[in-house]
Amino acid sequence: MAVPTVEELVLPALTALDAGPAQGVEIAEFMASRLALSVKDLGELQAGGRQTVFRNRVAWALVWLQKAGLVEKTGASTYAVSP
């Protein structure tokens, strides 16, 4: 399976926060296991070589959810579903 697009990661990101606030790393780990991504998929680097494609897309999915008012940032890299 290829790394899902940002659009495909929005719902899984929101689902990851069902249990309560979580850090970005925890959200990414939950999503990676839930989506059954391979080690190869998770290790794919962006063109600049500093961040993986998956982690970048997870971050953007969280930004999109924040902009939609569905998720709020409650601390350093910690997110929660908005009231």
C-alpha positions in Angstrom: 0.0 0.0 0.0 1.3 3.5 -0.8 1.3 6.3 1.7 -2.3 7.6 1.8 -2.9 11.2 0.7 -3.7 14.0 3.2 -7.3 13.7 2.3 -7.3 10.0 3.1 -5.7 10.6 6.5 -8.1 13.2 7.8 -10.7 10.7 9.1 -8.2 8.3 10.6 -6.6 11.3 12.4 -9.9 12.3 13.9 -10.6 8.7 14.8 -7.2 8.5 16.6 -8.4 11.3 18.9 -11.6 9.5 19.9 -9.9 8.2 23.1 -8.8 11.6 24.1 -5.9 14.0 23.6 -2.8 12.6 22.0 0.6 13.8 20.8 1.4 13.9 17.1 3.7 10.9 17.4 1.0 8.8 19.1 -1.5 9.8 16.4 0.9 8.8 13.6 1.7 5.4 15.3 -2.1 4.7 15.7 -2.7 5.6 12.1 0.2 3.6 10.8 -0.9 0.4 12.5 -4.6 0.9 11.7 -3.7 1.5 8.0 -1.3 -1.5 8.0 1.5 0.6 6.4 4.7 -1.2 5.6 8.1 -0.3 7.0 9.0 0.8 3.4 6.0 3.1 3.3 6.8 4.6 6.7 10.4 5.2 5.8 9.8 7.0 2.5 11.5 10.4 2.8 10.3 13.7 1.2 12.5 15.3 -1.5 14.4 17.3 1.1 15.2 14.1 3.1 14.4 15.5 6.6 10.9 14.2 7.2 9.0 11.1 6.0 6.1 11.5 3.6 3.8 9.8 6.1 4.6 12.1 9.0 4.3 15.2 6.8 0.9 14.1 5.6 -0.3 13.3 9.1 0.8 16.8 10.2 -1.1 18.4 7.3 -4.2 16.3 8.1 -4.1 17.7 11.7 -3.7 21.2 10.3 -6.7 20.7 8.1 -8.8 19.5 11.1 -7.7 22.5 13.1 -8.7 24.9 10.4 -12.1 23.2 10.2 -12.5 23.7 13.9 -12.8 19.9 14.6 -9.4 19.6 16.5 -7.5 22.0 18.7 -3.9 22.0 19.7 -3.8 21.8 23.5 -0.1 21.8 24.0 3.2 21.2 22.4 2.3 18.7 19.6 -0.7 17.6 21.6 -4.1 17.6 19.9 -7.7 17.0 21.1 -11.2 17.0 19.5 -12.8 20.4 19.9 -15.8 20.7 22.2 
